[in-house]
Amino acid sequence: MTISELKAMEDILACLEGQDRIFLVGCSDCATVVQVGGEEQVKEMAEKLKEHGKTVTGTIIGEPGCHLLHLKQQLRQNREALQAADAVLVMSCGTGAQTAAQATDKPVHTATNTLFLGCVERFGQFAELCSACGQCTLEKTGMICPVTRCSKGLQNGPCGGTTAEGKCEVDPETDCAWLLVYQKLKEKNALDSLKEYVGPKDSFPHPGHRKLEREGGKE
């Protein structure tokens, strides 16, 4: 799940300066779950833009917003409303915004800040679990990611600054990730995993533009 938050309205309006006719794009997936780009939020944004003198020419909810072919199809179905717009405002993650930029030649702006990859703990509560480093070693650490959960991103054990209460020295409110790893591996009788050295990650985050094409994939 990609976790994002809405930008402040003044920041959104600053991006739209000089562009008065706006087409809104939400997302049926992550942005709907985190309540930044679902149907309700898109409607609210349309009203706020109108209050600030903008005209909303049309809206869609991407299914999802990061699926290029689907998004192109939805935009074609709303061609007149899109053509009437000065710009497109995307209410999903950064990937959704970049997908929209590929799907139209209109100026595209993002209404959100993309924060992290995480799980939904309960309604409205999200936990950061993954940094999408592309070199996953979760099986060695009890399915707890040290790149994300350790404040220092340490790969081979704790830093030595863990408090007596098992908290992180960087953030005293956070459990030491490596203590959590140890406890999880002990539960599974798999502490030998800690004896295996994990080398440095290749340049993290990965540079350049990566693509993944699965055999037989058409979309």
N, C-alpha and C positions, 0 to 999 in steps of 0.2 A: 504494500500500500504506500503510495506516495503522499506524504503529508505536506500540506501547504496552508498558508493563511492569506486572507485578503489584505492588500495594501491599504494604507490610509486613503480616504477619499481624496484628500488634497493631492496626494502623489498620483493617483489615477487621473485626476483632472489636469494635472501638470503635463502628463504624457499626452493628453488629448487636446492640448491647447492648439487652437486654430482648426480643429477638426470637429465639426458640430453634428454630423450625421454618423451614428455609430451602429454597427452590427455586432451583436453579442453572441459569443460561443461558450457554452458550458460543457460539462462532461458527465456522462452517466455513471462513471466508475469512481475513481478515487475522490475526485472533487465533490461528488455528490455525498459520499460517505463522510468526508471531513467538513462538509457544509460550507464550501466556498464557491461551488459552481454547479449546484443542482438546480432544478426548476425553480424552487423557491428563491434561491439566492440570485438567480438571473432576473427574476421578476423584480426583486428588491433593487437590484442594480439599475434596471431600466427606469424605475421610478426616481431613484436618486439622480440619474443623469438628466431626466426630464426636469427635475427641480433646479438643476444647474444650467438650464437652457439648451440641453442637447436633445436631438431627435434620434430615437432608436428606430432604425429602419426595419429591423427584424431580429429574431433570436433563434438559435438551435441548441440542442443538447447533444454534443458529440457522443456517438455510440461505438466506442468511447472516443474521447477527444484526441487520442494519440494514434488512432488507426487511420492512416493517410487515405486509403481507398474509400473507406466508409465516409470519412469527413468530406472528401471531394464530392461524393455522391450527394450528401446532405446539402452541401453548398450549391450544387447544381440545381437541386430542387427548390432552392431559395435564391435563384439567380437575380431576380429583379430587386429584391430587398438588399442583396449584397452589392449589386452594382450602384444602388442609390446611396451607399454609405461612403463616407470619407475614410473610415478606418474600421478595423475589427478589434474588439476588445475581448481577450480570451480569459475566461475564468476557470483555468485549470492549472496544472503544473507547467514547468518550463518546457517539458517535452511536448505537451499539448500546444503550447504557444508556437513552438518551432514547427510542429506539424501543420498548424494553421497557416504559418508563413509559407510553407511549401504548397499549400492547397489553394492559395489566392495571391493575386498580385497587389491586393490592397495593403496599405500599411497595417501592421499588426502590433498590438500592445498587450502586455500581460497585466492582469488585475491582481495577481497573487505573488507571494514570495514562496518558493519551494524550499522546504525545510529539511526533510529527511525521509528515509524509508523506514517504515515501522509497522507495528501490529496495532490492531484495534483492541484495547483491553476491555473497554465497555463503551457505551454510547458517549461520544464526545471526549474520550480519553485515549491517547495514543502514546506508544512507547517506541523510541528509536532503537532499532535492532540491527540494521544493516547499512553499510557504507558503499555497497555495490563496488567493491574493490576489484572484482573479476578474478580473484585468486583465493577461493574459499577453502578454509581449513577447519570448518566447524566440527568435523568429526573428531578432531584432535583435542578440542576444547569443550567437550560436553555440550555442543550446540549453542555455545555462548560466544559471540563474536568479540574478541579482544580489540580489534581495530576500532570498533564502535563503542563498546561498553567500557573499555579502559580509557581514562582521561588522557593517557600518554600514548595510547595505541601500541602498547608493548606486546610482543609476539611470544615471548618465552618466559613468562612468569612475572610476578609483581615487582614493583620498583623498590620495595623496602620501606616505603613511607606509609603503609597501611596502619591505621589507628588501632588501638586495643579493641575498639568496638567493631572493627572490620570495615571501616569507612575509608574512602579515598582521601589522600592528603590534599589533592587539588580541590575537591568538592566534598566537604564533610557530610553533606546530605546524601551522598551517593555510596552505595555498597561497592567495595573493592571488586572489580570484575574478576580478578584472578582468584580471589577467595571464593566467589561464586563458581568459577570453573573447577576449583579443587573440590568443592563440596559436591558438585554434580558428578564429576568423575569418580569420586569416592563412592557415591551411591550406586554407581554402575560397575564398581570394582574394575575401573579402567584407569587407575592412576599411572600406569606405565606409559600412557600417552604423553605425560609431562616430560618423559625422558627423551622424547624425540625433538630434536632441534628444528625449528621452523626458520628458514632463511628469510632475508629481507624481501619484501614485496617488490616486484618490478615496478618501476615508476608509478607511484600512486598519488593522485588518481591517474589513470591511464591517459597519456596524451593522444591527441589526434581524434579522428572521426571513425568510430568502429561500427561495423555492420555485422549482423548474424543472419545467415541464410540457411535454413534447414532444408535437407534434401526432400524434394517433393513439394515444398511450400510454394503456394501461389499468391498468398496475401501477406 
